[in-house]
Amino acid sequence: MFMRIDHVAIACHDLEEKIAFFSETFELTVVAREVNEEQGVKEAMLHIGDGEGGGSYIQLLEPLSADSPVGKFLAKRGEGLHHVAFGVSNISEAMAKIESKGVRLLDERPRHGSMGSEIAFLHPKDVSGMLTELVQAAPPSKNGENVHT
Amino acid sequence: MFMRIDHVAIACHDLEEKIAFFSETFELTVVAREVNEEQGVKEAMLHIGDGEGGGSYIQLLEPLSADSPVGKFLAKRGEGLHHVAFGVSNISEAMAKIESKGVRLLDERPRHGSMGSEIAFLHPKDVSGMLTELVQAAPPSKNGENVHT
């Protein structure tokens, strides 16, 4: 069901500062920057490698407001690991299978994620305290790049 | 420098219960179980996929005692994400490069990790609150399997 670790997401106060730190310290390349109003974040994806069905990334998240989920996380816990995302080939099928095992879904249907992906979150209390995301990557475009990068 | 997300590690109270949950719910296979006295944990590695230089895994960690690092983490935070590990080709070289950028190392030299790997931890305060591990996977044996799995 899981094909790769798609990304690990880090909540931070200052996106630009952290992009500079991670890209310089670990020699990573920023492949996307987005604002996701629905999730209340601005974010960046730093490419690490490629796996089955898509890439692996560090995702940096800065909240758009203090009362967003990531804003509340920062107020309570400070900067740190926010969630982990796993790549799947068919997100609707994966959601149905996982729900049938008794894990609650935070999303009833897939919604838009980074770089044109479809995503859904699982309830962290049902996954050992880990906020878990499923990702179905966008199909590659004709030149081999993801269409939304 | 980073070739893949080697693993995400989850601290838990009952390793056997969590192995059953993760393998059943997400259709993952346990490829290694170990006791690491030095780190004060018993652990299991569940295989997700393969990347450059090695595999990607979910690592489940149960503390051997309440006063071990993972035991203290559980007492303070409860079950959840403990650290993230990134695969590198040459761990000594990666450690030197990262230290030269001003990030403190928790290990002066590489030590033994899961499945015959060499590992080292970085100070979480220097990496946006994320406990970060470097992993140089064990070389594949003649039959293509890691020698310690």
Interface residues (C-beta under 8 A of the other chain):
Chain A: M1 F2 M3 R4 I5 H7 V8 I10 C12 K18 F21 E24 T25 F26 E27 L28 I48 G49 D50 G51 E52 S56 R77 G78 E79 G80 L81 V84 F86 G87 I98 K101 V103 P124 S128 G129 M130
Chain B: M1 F2 M3 R4 I5 H7 V8 I10 C12 K18 F21 E24 T25 F26 E27 L28 I48 G49 D50 G51 E52 S56 R77 G78 E79 G80 L81 V84 F86 G87 I98 K101 V103 P124 S128 G129 M130
